[in-house]
């Protein structure tokens, strides 16, 4: 069975969805890591008895040093794929050149790279927004696309659009994990 690691920073809703849907079925979640000691996703790792770690960036002088510890930690678990599910860190080539990873992004890339993508997407002139899942590269939100899913913005309030995007995220991430593991 393929092994995956999950990196997250916050509530861990996508992490939870992966565990409930794919863990011990399509793949085994062998490790989870967060950069936030207060991340709610830690409780998910505990609930499902998934080994996890907390590595805070504030303890490192440089991004590269931080990423080196992440890489070293991940290699101990030998995942076939690492999934960034709301991991709010820009990763350096120290990570991107050694770890096969995918990232979920809440816009139709290449539009709206970086932070606040849902808000930017909602306000832009396009009729559709959506989500992208891509391979992680050294370019922020610039790796090869695995898939995209769209939502029509017409007649949606921001709150409704936000809900639609977050629902699509879960579906897109699951599909992309399966594609990346089989590919």
N, C-alpha and C positions, 0 to 999 in steps of 0.2 A: 504494500500500500504506500502510495506517495505521502511524503511528509511535508507539512507546511509550517511556517512560523508566521505569526501575526504581530505587526507593530501598530500601536495605537497611542493616542494622547488623551482621550476624553472619556465620554460615556461608554464607548465600546459597543454601540448598538450594532454596527456592522460585524464586529468581532463575535458578538453573541449570535447573530444570524448565521454566520459561517459555522460556528460550533454546532448550533441546533440542526443545521441543514446538511452539512458535508462531513463533519467529524465522525470518524469510524464508519463512514459510508463510502464517500469518494476519496477521502484522504484522512490522514491523522494530523491533528494540530499538536505538534510536539513541543512548541514553546511560544510564549507571548512576551512581548517587551513593551514597556512604556517609558517615556521620558518625563512622566508626570506622576509623582508619588501620591497625588490625590485623585488620580484617574479612576472613575467609577468602573472602568473595564477590568480593574484588578479583581473585583468581586466575581466577575464572570470566570476568570481563570481559576479562582479558588473554588467556585461552585462546581466546575467540571474537572477539578484536579489536574489542570494543565500547568506544567511548570512555567513560571514567569519571572521576569526580572524588571527592576526599575533602575534605569541609568539616567541620572539627571545631568543635563548639559552644563549646569552652573559649576560643576566640579572640574571642568576642563577649560584650559586656556584657548584651545583652538578646535574648530569643527573637525579637523582631520583626526585629532587625538580622540575625540568623542566617537567618531565613526569607526576608528580602529578597535575600540572596545566593543562596539556593537557587532562588528564583523567577527571578532574573536569569540564573543558569546554565541552568536548564531552558529558558527562553525562547530561548536561543541554538540549541537543538536542535529547537524547535517540535514537541514531542510532541503527538499528538492525545489521549493519555491518559498519566497518570503512575500507576504502580502501587507502592503501599507494600507491600513484601513483607518483613515483619519489620523495618521501620524504627522504631526505638525512640525516637521523639521525639514530643512533643505539639506540633502545629503551630498557629500563630496565624492570625488572619484575614488577615495579610499574605500567607500562602500560600493558605489555603482559599478566599479570595475571588478569586484570580487563576488558580489551577491546577485543571483538571479531574483529579481523582484518585480512586482507589479504594483501599480498605484491607482487608486480610485480618485477621480477628480469631478467635481460637480458642475461641469460646463462641457460644451461641445468644443473640445480642443481643435485647433490651436487658439480659439477664443478664450479670453479670461483666465490666463495662467495665474497661479499664485492664490493669494487670499481673497476672500469676499466674492468668490466666483458666482455663487447663486444670486447675490444682489446685483452684481454687474450684468449677469446674463438676463435677469428679469428686466433690467432697465435698458438694455440695448435695443437696436432697431429690428432685430431678427424676429420672425414669427415663432420660431422654435428655440427652445433651450434643451438642456438634457445633461447627460453624464458621459464620461469617457473613462475607460480603463486602458492603461498603457504600461509598457515595460518601463522600468525606471532607468533613466540615463543621467549623465552628469548635467544635462540641460533641464532646468526646472519645468516640469510638466511637458517635456519635449520628446519623450521616448516613443518608440513605435507603438501605434494604436493597436489594441487587441479588439476592442469593440466600442461602439457608442450606441446610446439609446436616447430617443428624443421625446420631448413633451411639447405640445402646443401651448403657447402662452395666452392665446386669445381668450378674453373674458375671465381670466384667472386673477384673483387678488394675489398679492405677494405671498400671503400665508398659504393659499391653496397651491401656488406654484412650488413653494418650498416643500410642502408635503409630497407633491408629485415627484419632485427631484429626489427626495430622500427615499421614497418607495422604489424608484427606479435604480437608485444606487445599490440597494441590496440585491436586486435581480441581476443587474449588470456584473456586480462583483462575483457572484456565484458562477455565472456563465464563464467569466473570464478566467477564474481559477481553474475550472475544468479544461478550458481551451489551452491554457498555459501548461498545465500538467500533462496533457495529452500531446501537445505540440513539441 
